[in-house]
Amino acid sequence: MNHLEDAIAAGLDGLRLAVSGAVVSRLAAYLSLLEQWNRAYNLTAVRDVREMVPRHILDSLSILPWLHGERVLDVGSGAGLPGIPLALMSPQRTFTLLDGAGKRTRFMTQVVLELELPNVTVVQSRVEAFRPPQPFDTVVSRAFASVEHFVSLAGSLCARDGRLLAMKGLFPAEELAQLPAGYAVLASHRLDVPGVDGERHLIELVPVATASG
């Protein structure tokens, strides 16, 4: 697995993220599990584990500087992206990984067990049915839906002083034009992800009360 760890370490260096060798090894172990489960459960369209490094690990970790607060919700987490890489890099935060599909939540639960991730909770539920005991500081979506749909379904799960982070490819101008009332764009960031062709953007959204103080 050394070649995989080397690729991850080089990519993290390109993102200017300092990380221990132990974390790199655990990120590689996560990808090995994903590759293994993907053969049977079709968790991702990316089949080559080497291609998973930029498209899954580095893409997920590119948003690390914009996580807000201590409690993070990953909506439509799928194979645990971006939640599991972020949790490995941010052990001081707690992460809830939400997905409606049993095969995905079973995989994520296995990852949590094998990698011993005490800061990760996996929940099988549709987002509109999810009722957590308290809202989250950061609610993130990687490939879940349009910005409008994401905010409409998950906005209520975000704390009043929290952030909604929408990970997108091209800048979603048309989607942002349809943003529901009660939310505003705080900032947009063009992401430079090593090894990923094409544009990547992160849109930071907030409840209007936060934007207006």
N, C-alpha and C positions, 0 to 999 in steps of 0.2 A: 504493500500500500504506500510505499515511499514516494512513488511518482505522483500519487494523488495528493499526498501531504505537501510535496514540493510545489505543485500547481496551486494549491490553496494558499500556501504561505506567500508565494509570489503575487497572487492576486490581491491578498490582503495588504501587502506592501504597496501595490498600486493604488489601493484605496486609502493609503496612509493610516491604516489601522494597526496598532501595536497589539500583538497577541502572543500568548505563550505557546510553546510546542505542544503542551497537553491539550489546549483548546483546538489547535490545528488537527491533532489526532482524532479528537471527538467529532469534529466536522467531517473528517474523512470517513469515520465509522458510520456517521449518519448517512452519507452518500452511498456507502457500501450496502447498508440496509435498504435504502431506497431502490438501488439497482436490483437487489435480490427480490424484493416484494413487487417491483414493477413488472417483472416477468409474468407474474400470475394475476396481478390486480390492476394493471394499467393505470398507475397513479400519476404518471407524467408522460407526455409525448416525447420527452428527451430520453433516448435509450442509452446513449454512450455516457458512461460515468464521467469521463473527462470533460465532456460538453456540459455536464451538470455543474461543474465548478463555476464557470462564469455565469451561466444562465439561471442557476438557482442560488448557490452560496453567495457569490459576489453581488448579484443583483439584490438579494435580500439584505445583505449587510450594508449596501450603499446608503440605506436610509437611517442607519444607526445614529448619526448626529442629531436627528430630528425627533427621536423618541422623547416623550414628555411625561414626567412623573414616574411613579413606581408601578402602576397597574396597567398592563397592556392587553388589549383584546385583538386577536387576529381573526377577522371575519372571513369565512370561506377558506379556511387554512389549507384545505386539500391535503397535500403530502407534508404539511407542517411548514409551509413557506408563506411569509418570511419568519414565522414565529420561532421555529426551532433554532435556526442559525442565530437569530437575535438573542434568544434565551441563553445560548452557549456563550455569547459575547457579553451579556449583561446579567450576570448571576444575582446582582443586587435588586433586580426587578422581578415581578411575577407576571407570568404570561398565561392567558387563557386562549386555547386554540379551539375555534368553533367551526364545526362542519356538520352538514346534515347526512352525509353518506357513511354508512357503517364500515365499509372497507377502508375508508380514509382514517376514520377515528381509531379503528383497530390498529392500523399501521402506526399512527402517531402515539398511541398508548404503548405499543411495543418499543418504540424509540425511547420514550420517557423511561421505561423500565430498564432497557439495556444500557442507556447512557446515564442513568441515575440523575434525572433532572428534577430536583425537588421544587424548582421555581416554575414548573409547567403543569397546567391542568388541561386535560382534553375533555371537551363537551360535545356530544352528538346532539345537535338541535338545529332546526331552521332558525335563521337569525330573527325572524319576526316572532318566534315563539320563545325566545331566550329571555329569561327574567332573572338577571343576576341580583344579588343582595344590594349591590351598590354600583354606581357607574364607574367607567374606566377613565384613566388619565389620557391614554392614547388608544384610539381605535384605528386599526390599519386594514387596508384591503389591497391585495396584490393583483388579483385577476378575477375579482368577484363579480363586478358589474360596472355599469356606467356610473359616473360620479353622482348623478341625480338619484339613481336607484340605491346606491351605497348609502348616501346621506338619508334618504327617505326611510330605509330599513334600519340602519344602524345608528342614526343620529341620536336617538334617545338613550343609547348605551354609553354615550360620551358625557363625562362630567361637564358642568357649566364652564369650568376653567380649563377644560381639556382640549385635545386636538384630534381631528379626524385626518388621517393620512391616506391619500389615494395614490397608489403607484400606477403609472400609466406609461405608454409608449410615446406616441406623438402628443404634443400639447393638446389637451382636450377642450378646445375653445367652445365647440358647440355644446358639449356636455355641461360646461360651466355656465353657459348662458341659460340653461334649464335648472340651475341650482334652486332647490326649494327655499321658500321664505324661512327665515330664522337662522340661516347659516351664511357665512361669508368666507371668501378666500383670504387667508392670512398671508400666504406667500406661495410661490411656485419655484421649484428648483430643478434645473436641468442636471441630470446625473450622468457622470462619466464612469461607466462600469467597464473595467478591463476585460477585453475579450468578447464584449457584446456589441454587435453591429446595430445600427439604428438608434433612434432617439429614445431616451428614457427620462421621464419627468416624475417628480413628486409634488403633489398638490397638498398644501396644508390648509385645512378648513377649521373654522371655529363656530360655535354658537354665537349668534349676533351679540348677545349680552357681553361675551368676552371681547369681541372686536370693538365694541363701543365703550367698554370699561364699566 
